[in-house]
Each structure stands twice: as C-alpha cells, then as structure tokens.
C-alpha cells in the first residue's frame, strides 16, 4: 500500500505539495473538509487530474485530521494505491430520515459478496437516523464482514452536511465502500471517556430518534433544566451534555443531540432512543477523553496482530473537540504514540461514529467516541 497526503486551504492552495505523486496507481482518495471548502471547485479538478483512476470518497466535517494536526476550514486529501485489494462503492440519496433502515439495506445489497472483507460507510450527518442505517447495513452483510465509518459534520452549526462519492459533494447522501481480497487486514476500535451524572430516567415516549418524554415529563424542558445557562445555546451546547442510553439488555451507548423542536418539546438525536430504555446525562472528563482515544488505538492495533498499521482512519465526535478545545490535538497525538509515526493518520470530527467497540462486539452508532479503523496489506 502506498499513501500520499496533502492539504488544501482557500487562498493558499495545496501544502506541502500539490497532489499527484501516485498518479494512476491510486485507486482511492479520501477527502475530508469543511462544507465551505467542499463546495469550492478548484481543488476538485486538481484531484481528478492528479488521480484519474481513483474513486473519491469523503464528507464535510467539524474539523479535519491531518497527521497529528486538527484544523478547520481546510480540505485534507489522502490518496491510496492498494497493491492487492479491490474496491467497490455505491451511494444513494436519502430522501427521508424514516428511510434510513431501507437505505442501509439497499446499500448492503448493492455490494458484491464474494471476497468482501470490510465496509466503510460515510453518511449525511443531519438528516439520517444513524442507528437505523447501521441496522439496515449489518442485517444484510455477512457476519464476518465488519462495518465502520461515521456521519458527516458541519462544525457546531448543524445546518448542512455533505457526502462525496465520485461526483460532487451532496446533502442527504450515504456512501459505502467495500474492500475485497485476502491481503487486506483491518483493525478497529471505539472508546469514549465521558462521566455520567444525575439520576437515571426512563424513556416514556419516543419515536425513532426523537425523544418526547422522560419519566412522563417533556424531554426538552427537563433537559434545559439540567443545562441551566447552557440551554440558550441549544442544539450546539447539547454536544457538551450527551445522554448515555442503557437498553433493557444492559448495554450502553451514547447519543448526541442534532436538533430541538420547541413546539413539540422534543429532542432529535443521531440515533434511536427506544421507549423503555434508560438515560443519564453525561459530562466531559478531559483526561478520560484522551485516554479513550488511546484505548481505541490500542484496541484497533491489537486486532492487527503482528501486522504494522499503514493507514489509520480516525473519526472523533465534534463534542470531544468542543470540550478539549486547545487540547484537541492531544487525543490525536495519543493515537500516534500507540500506532507509531510510520502510520498515516487521516480523518475528521463527526456527528456520529460507526463501529463495534471491539472485534467481538456488534457494530453500532456511537456519539462522543474516538473510532479508529486501521488498514494494512499483507
């Protein structure tokens, strides 16, 4: 596997150098940038000319990861030339959030099954039910094919997210990329680092990813009561106070707010909050957030065995970025300390992360985690 990485900034162009060293050998270019950068046209022609044979997969972000740097309002291009791996990708337009499960089904069924090893998914981050999308995908993939990826971002604005698959960046789009062959090795892991506080409350009324009532009380009013002065900045401030959801089976995942509805007194989340589940508010713990990123790196690295990691795709939640602020690069540096300086780091800050917690767990939509997918060829 050969990898080339460069970054584009408005008014400055490409640094450290224009793309193109891999030329026609590149089969894939990962592109992560701010919505404003993705809508620019100058870089698009540069990429097409530099890598004429490559698929282009990417999305808008809440921050771009370039090595151990975390930047905003840039575009990071990571070109990959596989030696033994075949690729097959497909995308579709998600017309209605309620069609998320069916979208997952259709995308999974569009990928040839023979020799399929792993699937990367990049989805619109605002108009999707991420947990339903994951369910639709995993129910139609072989159990030995694992799924990782994430939801596109838009800073803390929550206005529009974009996904790119070969054409131009578009809203309401979901793309999947299948990796094929017996020489590709994939490791993955996902961890958080938030602390729960306050009483556990019962979800008494919800519909999919929309929460109406907790303990029989209007959810939005109760949430605002806990947030205090932070409530005036909703939905963005909700990234600092996600919910930990415990299912009846005892498993827990984190859910982040994507929007609020004052008229319905409801909260919209990135994934389902089923009735009968229990939730608790969560708050940041700086050191544990960084430890969580390191833990995800350790889990993904252990899954690789003795194979050295070549490329690591890091998808971390925008809420972590808002909390860590000037310390944000510490979590990326912690990942590099585990994976080594020879590993190319690429990725973005998202509205949701898709991965099993570890190789033996089921794939789920997460929020407020650092999710890492490692790729190498043997």
C-alpha positions as CSV (number, residue, x, y, z in Angstrom):
1,X,0.0,0.0,0.0
2,X,1.3,3.4,-1.0
3,X,-0.2,6.6,0.6
4,X,0.1,10.3,-0.3
5,X,-1.4,13.0,1.8
6,X,-1.7,16.8,1.3
7,X,-4.0,19.6,2.4
8,X,-5.8,22.4,0.6
9,X,-6.6,25.8,2.1
10,X,-8.6,28.6,0.4
11,X,-6.3,31.3,-0.9
12,X,-3.2,29.2,-0.2
13,X,-3.7,26.1,-2.3
14,X,-2.0,22.8,-1.6
15,X,0.6,22.2,1.1
16,X,3.1,20.8,1.4
17,X,2.8,20.0,-2.3
18,X,0.1,19.5,-5.0
19,X,-1.4,16.0,-5.3
20,X,-0.4,13.6,-8.0
21,X,2.7,11.6,-6.9
22,X,0.8,8.4,-7.1
23,X,-0.9,9.3,-10.3
24,X,-2.9,6.5,-12.0
25,X,-1.7,4.0,-9.3
26,X,-4.1,5.5,-6.8
27,X,-7.5,3.7,-6.5
28,X,-9.0,5.8,-3.7
29,X,-8.8,9.4,-2.4
30,X,-10.3,10.2,0.9
31,X,-11.5,13.8,1.1
32,X,-12.5,15.5,4.4
33,X,-13.1,19.2,4.6
34,X,-15.4,22.0,5.9
35,X,-18.6,22.4,4.0
36,X,-17.3,25.7,2.5
37,X,-14.1,24.1,1.3
38,X,-16.0,21.1,-0.2
39,X,-18.2,23.4,-2.3
40,X,-15.1,25.0,-3.9
41,X,-14.4,23.8,-7.4
42,X,-10.7,24.5,-7.9
43,X,-9.5,21.5,-5.8
44,X,-11.9,19.2,-7.5
45,X,-10.3,19.5,-10.9
46,X,-6.9,19.1,-9.2
47,X,-7.9,15.8,-7.7
48,X,-9.5,14.4,-10.8
49,X,-6.4,15.3,-12.8
50,X,-3.9,14.0,-10.2
51,X,-5.7,10.7,-9.7
52,X,-7.7,9.9,-12.9
53,X,-8.3,6.3,-12.0
54,X,-9.3,6.8,-8.3
55,X,-12.6,6.7,-6.6
56,X,-13.3,9.8,-4.4
57,X,-14.9,9.3,-1.0
58,X,-15.4,12.0,1.6
59,X,-17.6,14.3,3.5
60,X,-18.0,17.6,5.3
61,X,-16.6,17.8,8.8
62,X,-16.5,19.6,12.2
63,X,-12.7,19.5,11.9
64,X,-10.1,17.8,9.8
65,X,-7.4,15.4,10.9
66,X,-4.1,15.7,9.1
67,X,-1.4,13.7,10.8
68,X,-1.5,14.9,14.4
69,X,-2.9,18.3,13.4
70,X,-6.5,19.2,13.8
71,X,-7.7,22.0,11.5
72,X,-10.8,23.9,10.5
73,X,-11.8,25.3,7.1
74,X,-9.4,23.1,5.2
75,X,-9.6,20.1,2.9
76,X,-7.4,17.0,3.5
77,X,-6.8,14.6,0.6
78,X,-5.4,11.1,1.3
79,X,-4.6,9.1,-1.8
80,X,-4.1,5.3,-1.5
81,X,-2.6,2.9,-4.0
82,X,-3.5,-0.7,-3.0
83,X,-1.4,-3.5,-4.3
84,X,-3.7,-6.5,-3.6
85,X,-7.1,-5.0,-2.7
86,X,-10.1,-4.4,-4.9
87,X,-12.7,-1.7,-4.2
88,X,-16.4,-1.4,-4.9
89,X,-18.5,1.6,-3.8
90,X,-22.0,2.9,-4.2
91,X,-24.1,5.8,-2.9
92,X,-27.7,6.8,-2.7
93,X,-29.8,9.9,-1.8
94,X,-31.7,9.6,1.5
95,X,-35.0,11.4,0.8
96,X,-36.5,10.9,4.3
97,X,-34.9,10.2,7.7
98,X,-37.5,7.5,8.2
99,X,-36.0,5.6,5.2
100,X,-32.6,5.1,7.0
101,X,-33.0,1.4,7.6
102,X,-34.1,0.8,4.0
103,X,-31.2,2.9,2.7
104,X,-28.8,0.6,4.7
105,X,-30.5,-2.5,3.2
106,X,-30.2,-1.2,-0.3
107,X,-26.6,-0.2,0.0
108,X,-25.6,-3.5,1.6
109,X,-27.3,-5.4,-1.2
110,X,-25.6,-3.3,-3.8
111,X,-22.1,-4.6,-2.8
112,X,-20.9,-7.9,-4.3
113,X,-20.5,-10.5,-1.6
114,X,-17.6,-12.6,-2.9
115,X,-14.3,-11.8,-1.1
116,X,-15.8,-8.8,0.7
117,X,-13.8,-8.2,3.9
118,X,-14.8,-4.8,5.2
119,X,-17.2,-1.9,4.5
120,X,-16.6,1.8,5.2
121,X,-19.7,3.9,5.4
122,X,-19.9,7.7,5.2
123,X,-23.4,9.3,5.8
124,X,-25.1,12.6,5.8
125,X,-24.9,13.7,9.5
126,X,-28.1,15.7,9.9
127,X,-31.0,14.1,8.0
128,X,-30.4,10.4,9.0
129,X,-31.2,8.0,11.8
130,X,-27.7,6.6,12.2
131,X,-28.7,3.6,14.3
132,X,-31.3,2.5,11.7
133,X,-28.8,3.0,8.9
134,X,-26.4,0.7,10.7
135,X,-29.1,-1.9,11.4
136,X,-30.1,-2.0,7.7
137,X,-26.5,-2.4,6.7
138,X,-25.5,-5.1,9.2
139,X,-28.6,-7.2,8.7
140,X,-27.6,-7.7,5.1
141,X,-23.9,-8.2,5.4
142,X,-22.2,-11.4,6.3
143,X,-21.4,-11.7,10.0
144,X,-17.7,-11.9,9.2
145,X,-17.8,-8.6,7.3
146,X,-17.4,-5.7,9.7
147,X,-18.6,-2.1,9.2
148,X,-17.0,1.1,10.3
149,X,-17.4,4.8,9.4
150,X,-19.2,7.9,10.5
151,X,-21.6,10.8,10.0
152,X,-20.6,14.0,8.2
153,X,-20.3,17.2,10.2
154,X,-20.9,20.9,9.9
155,X,-18.9,22.4,12.7
156,X,-21.3,23.3,15.5
157,X,-23.7,24.9,13.0
158,X,-26.0,21.9,12.3
159,X,-27.1,23.5,9.0
160,X,-26.0,21.2,6.2
161,X,-23.7,18.2,5.8
162,X,-22.3,16.9,2.6
163,X,-21.1,13.5,1.3
164,X,-18.9,12.9,-1.7
165,X,-18.8,9.7,-3.8
166,X,-17.0,10.2,-7.2
167,X,-19.3,13.1,-8.2
168,X,-19.8,16.4,-6.4
169,X,-20.5,16.8,-2.7
170,X,-24.2,16.5,-1.9
171,X,-26.5,16.7,1.1
172,X,-28.7,13.8,2.2
173,X,-26.3,11.3,0.7
174,X,-24.9,8.0,2.0
175,X,-22.0,6.2,0.5
176,X,-20.4,2.8,1.2
177,X,-17.1,1.4,0.1
178,X,-16.4,-2.4,0.1
179,X,-12.8,-3.7,0.5
180,X,-12.2,-7.0,-1.2
181,X,-9.4,-9.6,-1.2
182,X,-7.4,-11.9,1.1
183,X,-4.5,-9.5,1.6
184,X,-6.3,-6.6,3.3
185,X,-6.1,-6.6,7.1
186,X,-8.4,-4.3,9.1
187,X,-8.4,-3.4,12.8
188,X,-10.9,-1.2,14.6
189,X,-11.9,0.1,18.0
190,X,-14.1,2.8,19.6
191,X,-14.0,4.3,23.1
192,X,-15.4,7.4,24.8
193,X,-14.4,8.8,28.1
194,X,-17.4,10.7,29.5
195,X,-18.8,10.7,33.0
196,X,-22.5,10.1,33.8
197,X,-24.2,12.3,36.4
198,X,-27.7,12.8,37.8
199,X,-30.5,10.2,38.1
200,X,-31.2,7.6,35.5
201,X,-34.5,8.4,33.8
202,X,-37.0,6.2,31.8
203,X,-37.8,7.0,28.2
204,X,-41.6,7.1,28.4
205,X,-42.3,8.5,24.9
206,X,-40.2,8.5,21.8
207,X,-40.4,7.8,18.0
208,X,-37.2,6.5,16.5
209,X,-34.5,9.1,17.1
210,X,-37.0,11.8,18.5
211,X,-37.3,11.9,22.3
212,X,-40.6,13.4,23.7
213,X,-40.8,12.4,27.3
214,X,-38.6,11.2,30.2
215,X,-40.3,9.9,33.3
216,X,-43.5,11.2,31.9
217,X,-42.2,14.8,31.6
218,X,-41.5,16.8,28.5
219,X,-37.9,15.9,27.5
220,X,-36.8,19.3,26.2
221,X,-37.9,21.1,29.4
222,X,-36.2,18.6,31.6
223,X,-33.0,18.8,29.5
224,X,-33.0,22.6,29.7
225,X,-33.4,22.4,33.4
226,X,-30.2,20.4,33.7
227,X,-28.3,22.6,31.3
228,X,-29.1,25.9,33.0
229,X,-27.5,28.8,31.2
230,X,-26.1,26.5,28.5
231,X,-29.7,25.8,27.3
232,X,-29.8,29.1,25.4
233,X,-27.1,27.8,23.0
234,X,-29.0,24.6,22.1
235,X,-28.6,22.5,20.0
236,X,-24.8,23.2,19.9
237,X,-24.5,23.2,23.7
238,X,-26.1,19.7,23.7
239,X,-22.8,18.4,22.4
240,X,-21.3,19.1,25.8
241,X,-24.0,17.1,27.6
242,X,-24.9,13.9,25.7
243,X,-27.1,11.1,27.0
244,X,-26.0,7.6,28.0
245,X,-28.6,5.2,26.8
246,X,-29.0,1.8,28.6
247,X,-31.1,-0.7,26.9
248,X,-33.2,-3.3,28.7
249,X,-30.4,-5.8,27.9
250,X,-28.0,-3.6,29.9
251,X,-25.8,-2.4,27.0
252,X,-25.0,1.3,26.9
253,X,-24.3,3.7,24.0
254,X,-24.0,7.5,23.9
255,X,-26.5,9.7,22.0
256,X,-25.9,13.3,20.9
257,X,-28.5,15.9,20.1
258,X,-28.8,17.1,16.5
259,X,-31.8,19.4,16.9
260,X,-34.7,20.6,19.1
261,X,-38.4,21.3,18.5
262,X,-39.8,23.9,20.8
263,X,-43.4,23.3,19.7
264,X,-43.2,19.6,20.4
265,X,-40.9,19.9,23.4
266,X,-38.7,17.3,21.8
267,X,-35.1,16.5,21.1
268,X,-33.8,14.8,18.0
269,X,-30.7,12.6,18.3
270,X,-28.3,11.0,15.9
271,X,-29.7,7.5,16.7
272,X,-32.7,5.8,18.3
273,X,-33.8,6.3,21.9
274,X,-36.3,3.5,22.3
275,X,-39.2,3.6,24.8
276,X,-38.4,1.6,27.8
277,X,-34.7,2.5,27.7
278,X,-32.9,4.4,30.5
279,X,-30.8,7.5,30.0
280,X,-28.4,9.6,32.1
281,X,-26.8,12.9,31.3
282,X,-23.0,12.9,30.7
283,X,-20.3,15.5,31.1
284,X,-16.7,15.7,30.0
285,X,-13.7,14.4,31.8
286,X,-10.6,15.8,30.0
287,X,-8.2,13.2,30.9
288,X,-10.6,10.3,30.3
289,X,-11.4,11.7,26.8
290,X,-7.8,11.5,25.8
291,X,-7.4,8.1,27.5
292,X,-10.4,7.0,25.4
293,X,-8.7,7.9,22.2
294,X,-5.6,6.0,23.3
295,X,-7.7,3.0,24.3
296,X,-9.4,2.9,20.8
297,X,-5.9,2.9,19.3
298,X,-4.8,0.0,21.4
299,X,-7.9,-2.0,20.6
300,X,-7.6,-1.4,16.9
301,X,-3.8,-2.1,16.9
302,X,-4.3,-5.4,18.9
303,X,-6.7,-6.6,16.2
304,X,-3.9,-6.3,13.6
305,X,-1.7,-8.8,15.4
306,X,1.9,-8.5,14.1
307,X,0.8,-6.5,11.0
308,X,2.2,-3.0,11.1
309,X,-0.6,-0.3,10.6
310,X,-0.2,1.7,7.4
311,X,-3.3,3.9,7.4
312,X,-5.5,4.9,10.3
313,X,-8.9,6.5,9.7
314,X,-9.8,8.5,12.8
315,X,-13.4,9.6,13.3
316,X,-14.0,11.5,16.5
317,X,-17.0,13.3,17.7
318,X,-17.4,17.1,17.4
319,X,-18.5,17.2,21.1
320,X,-15.0,16.0,22.1
321,X,-13.5,18.8,20.0
322,X,-15.7,21.4,21.7
323,X,-14.7,20.2,25.1
324,X,-11.0,19.7,24.6
325,X,-10.5,23.0,22.7
326,X,-6.8,23.8,22.5
327,X,-6.0,20.3,23.9
328,X,-7.7,18.6,21.0
329,X,-4.5,17.5,19.3
330,X,-3.6,15.6,22.4
331,X,-6.0,12.8,21.6
332,X,-4.6,12.5,18.1
333,X,-1.0,12.6,19.4
334,X,-2.0,9.8,21.8
335,X,-3.2,7.7,18.9
336,X,0.1,8.2,17.1
337,X,2.0,7.2,20.2
338,X,0.3,3.8,20.0
339,X,0.3,3.2,16.3
340,X,3.7,4.7,15.5
341,X,4.9,7.6,13.4
342,X,5.0,5.4,10.2
343,X,1.2,5.2,10.3
344,X,-0.5,7.8,8.2
345,X,-3.4,9.4,10.2
346,X,-6.4,10.8,8.4
347,X,-10.0,11.5,9.4
348,X,-12.5,14.0,10.7
349,X,-14.7,15.2,13.6
350,X,-18.2,14.0,13.1
351,X,-21.8,13.9,14.2
352,X,-21.7,10.2,14.9
353,X,-19.2,7.3,14.8
354,X,-20.0,3.8,13.4
355,X,-18.0,0.8,14.7
356,X,-18.1,-2.1,17.1
357,X,-16.4,-1.2,20.4
358,X,-14.0,-4.1,19.8
359,X,-13.7,-7.0,17.3
360,X,-16.1,-9.3,19.3
361,X,-18.9,-6.7,19.7
362,X,-21.7,-5.8,17.3
363,X,-21.5,-2.7,15.2
364,X,-23.4,0.3,16.5
365,X,-23.8,4.0,16.0
366,X,-21.9,5.9,18.7
367,X,-21.6,9.5,19.8
368,X,-18.8,11.2,21.7
369,X,-16.3,8.5,20.9
370,X,-13.0,8.2,19.1
371,X,-13.4,5.5,16.5
372,X,-10.3,4.2,14.6
373,X,-10.1,1.9,11.5
374,X,-6.7,0.6,10.6
375,X,-5.9,-0.6,7.1
376,X,-2.8,-2.6,6.0
377,X,-2.0,-5.1,3.3
378,X,0.0,-8.3,3.9
